[in-house]
Amino acid sequence: MPARFDTAPQHRRYDTVIIGGAMMGSALAFFLADNPDYDGRILVVERDGSYEASSTAHTNSCMRQQFSNEVNIRISRFAAEFIRDFPARIGDDNAPAIHAHHFGYLYLAGDAEAEAALRSAHALQTRLGAGTEMLGLDALAGRFPFLNLDGIRAGSHNTRDEGYWDGGTVFHWLGRRARALGAEYIENEVTGIGQSGGRVQSVTLRSGERITCGRVVNCAGPRASIIADMAGISLPVEPRRRYTFIFDAATPLDRDLPLTVDPSGVHVRSDGGYYLAGCPPLGDDRAMDPDDFSFEDGIWEEKLWPAIAHRIPAFERVKVVNAWVGHYAYNAFDCNAVLGSPSGLDNFIFMNGFSGHGLQQAPAMGRGVMELITYGEYRSLDLSAFSYDRITGNTPFAEAAVI
Ligand SMILES: Cc1cc2nc3c(=O)[nH]c(=O)nc-3n(C[C@H](O)[C@H](O)[C@H](O)COP(=O)(O)OP(=O)(O)OC[C@H]3O[C@@H](n4cnc5c(N)ncnc54)[C@H](O)[C@@H]3O)c2cc1C
């Protein structure tokens, strides 16, 4: 298949080399290229211009305000703002309005601990202006009469800025505008990082060229730790398998199904006229080869379908119409993003470890890292809690609401 972009860079030196051109790489490239205060040259190196193996290509494309820590809520609020008036934000009147469907997420708590966690997150979300509601059993039964509430104590639901959004179109336009504003994309692979004097000096490409650079940004998704290794840094971000199934129901529900997070760890939501369900592995949730997209035997029959048919008896009779395996870039240390530079190598920058919420985090993360590069500090939203040094200092910054 022919390359989507040129394979050879136009220059021998760039101020910023971004490794990985999917959602995060393109968000950063856009925010840098769009800021007149940044006047450097940008190279985005993408190993596969089809993006076939990227997390971005396997996403479920939802956003939510229901996180457990403040900065993640603020990050998602910016995503909602960013898509609300998308043509103006992206700076092109030809860009489309972004389709969003705010049926919300519905978290179901099956025990006292889970209920307490929902109540505590609800208080925080309310303080920050999110529209989350706590629902007792009567309220759940009234709003979602098709749910089997056996074993459920409470739920939380929010229909403001929460649900499906067309992340694929946003991704397309971030890259398109970044290129129109001068960022250069090549289809090639970074295979080595050269350092001296405590600084990154260059990257080596699969084609053999050596490009000198002012800084390198790691946007390699599930391959992030391979890039970190090239710089001699250990990064606990792993490719972990997540399954998605699209199915048709013989008896469709009479209303939209929010993205319902069951205590079993399975989630299910409306997907146009179909339904989408997803889950982690049946066996160990462990690091995989980033090229391994195989299904586990029994994942649908033994895990997903029994769980959703138990919770929603109308889903006893369903037919799978599509399914895929994607990889989370999973931060095994504390399930949160890793952003910025490690001490001692301040021109190597992480944008990694977004698990199942990186699509919606891309606008705020792209803007934040742009500010860090351009001004040496976060200006719009303080993202310093995501620093790499919390890992070496063993001070986790946990996000409890990871699906
Ligand atoms: C099943 C699933 C469901 C999800 N659902 C949601 C959701 O509902 N909402 C949400 O917000 N997020 C969701 N996510 C998460 C979201 O999709 C990701 O966090 C986001 O797409 C990450 O983007 P990225 O650019 O960091 O990584 P990727 O999209 O993985 O991109 C990394 C890129 O780097 C390139 N690359 C790697 N190594 C090199 C190299 N050496 N040289 C050059 N290029 C390289 C790769 O080819 C790839 O294109 C989901 C993810 C999965 C897997």
The ligand as a Tripos MOL2 file, in Angstrom:
@<TRIPOS>MOLECULE
LIG
   53    58     1     0     0
SMALL
NO_CHARGES

@<TRIPOS>ATOM
      1 C1        -11.4270   -0.0900   22.8020 C.3       1 LIG1
      2 C2        -11.1190    1.3250   23.1550 C.ar      1 LIG1
      3 C3        -12.1440    2.1920   23.5080 C.ar      1 LIG1
      4 C4        -11.8630    3.5120   23.8320 C.ar      1 LIG1
      5 N1        -12.8960    4.3600   24.1080 N.ar      1 LIG1
      6 C5        -12.6560    5.6560   24.4020 C.ar      1 LIG1
      7 C6        -13.7210    6.5500   24.6550 C.ar      1 LIG1
      8 O1        -14.8950    6.1830   24.5990 O.2       1 LIG1
      9 N2        -13.4060    7.8360   24.9660 N.ar      1 LIG1
     10 C7        -12.1200    8.2770   25.0410 C.ar      1 LIG1
     11 O2        -11.9090    9.4520   25.3520 O.2       1 LIG1
     12 N3        -11.0810    7.4460   24.7690 N.ar      1 LIG1
     13 C8        -11.3200    6.1600   24.4610 C.ar      1 LIG1
     14 N4        -10.2880    5.3020   24.2060 N.ar      1 LIG1
     15 C9         -8.9250    5.7980   24.3610 C.3       1 LIG1
     16 C10        -8.4830    6.6230   23.1910 C.3       1 LIG1
     17 O3         -8.8840    6.0020   21.9810 O.3       1 LIG1
     18 C11        -6.9580    6.7490   23.2650 C.3       1 LIG1
     19 O4         -6.5730    7.1770   24.5600 O.3       1 LIG1
     20 C12        -6.4360    7.7560   22.2500 C.3       1 LIG1
     21 O5         -6.9170    7.4470   20.9640 O.3       1 LIG1
     22 C13        -4.9210    7.7210   22.3110 C.3       1 LIG1
     23 O6         -4.3730    8.4560   21.2440 O.3       1 LIG1
     24 P1         -2.8010    8.4720   21.0780 P.3       1 LIG1
     25 O7         -2.5140    9.3740   19.9340 O.co2     1 LIG1
     26 O8         -2.1520    8.7010   22.3870 O.co2     1 LIG1
     27 O9         -2.4090    6.9560   20.7470 O.3       1 LIG1
     28 P2         -2.6550    6.0500   19.3670 P.3       1 LIG1
     29 O10        -3.9710    6.4020   18.8310 O.co2     1 LIG1
     30 O11        -2.3730    4.6930   19.7170 O.co2     1 LIG1
     31 O12        -1.5620    6.6520   18.4400 O.3       1 LIG1
     32 C14        -0.1860    6.3960   18.6000 C.3       1 LIG1
     33 C15         0.4610    6.5110   17.2360 C.3       1 LIG1
     34 O13         1.8700    6.4300   17.3890 O.3       1 LIG1
     35 C16         2.3860    5.7540   16.2710 C.3       1 LIG1
     36 N5          3.7290    5.2560   16.6310 N.ar      1 LIG1
     37 C17         4.0200    4.3620   17.6050 C.ar      1 LIG1
     38 N6          5.3520    4.1460   17.6420 N.ar      1 LIG1
     39 C18         5.9080    4.9150   16.6780 C.ar      1 LIG1
     40 C19         7.2340    5.1250   16.2220 C.ar      1 LIG1
     41 N7          8.2820    4.4690   16.7770 N.pl3     1 LIG1
     42 N8          7.4410    5.9830   15.2020 N.ar      1 LIG1
     43 C20         6.3930    6.6410   14.6400 C.ar      1 LIG1
     44 N9          5.1130    6.4740   15.0210 N.ar      1 LIG1
     45 C21         4.8720    5.6300   16.0350 C.ar      1 LIG1
     46 C22         1.3790    4.6500   16.0240 C.3       1 LIG1
     47 O14         1.4600    4.1260   14.7060 O.3       1 LIG1
     48 C23         0.0580    5.3530   16.3090 C.3       1 LIG1
     49 O15        -0.5630    5.8560   15.1560 O.3       1 LIG1
     50 C24       -10.5320    3.9900   23.8350 C.ar      1 LIG1
     51 C25        -9.4900    3.1220   23.4740 C.ar      1 LIG1
     52 C26        -9.7690    1.8090   23.1300 C.ar      1 LIG1
     53 C27        -8.6390    0.9120   22.7220 C.3       1 LIG1
@<TRIPOS>BOND
     1     1     2 1
     2     2     3 ar
     3     2    52 ar
     4     3     4 ar
     5     4     5 ar
     6     4    50 ar
     7     5     6 ar
     8     6     7 ar
     9     6    13 1
    10     7     8 2
    11     7     9 ar
    12     9    10 ar
    13    10    11 2
    14    10    12 ar
    15    12    13 ar
    16    13    14 ar
    17    14    15 1
    18    14    50 ar
    19    15    16 1
    20    16    17 1
    21    16    18 1
    22    18    19 1
    23    18    20 1
    24    20    21 1
    25    20    22 1
    26    22    23 1
    27    23    24 1
    28    24    25 2
    29    24    26 1
    30    24    27 1
    31    27    28 1
    32    28    29 2
    33    28    30 1
    34    28    31 1
    35    31    32 1
    36    32    33 1
    37    33    34 1
    38    33    48 1
    39    34    35 1
    40    35    36 1
    41    35    46 1
    42    36    37 ar
    43    36    45 ar
    44    37    38 ar
    45    38    39 ar
    46    39    40 ar
    47    39    45 ar
    48    40    41 1
    49    40    42 ar
    50    42    43 ar
    51    43    44 ar
    52    44    45 ar
    53    46    47 1
    54    46    48 1
    55    48    49 1
    56    50    51 ar
    57    51    52 ar
    58    52    53 1
@<TRIPOS>SUBSTRUCTURE
     1 LIG1         1 GROUP 0 **** ****
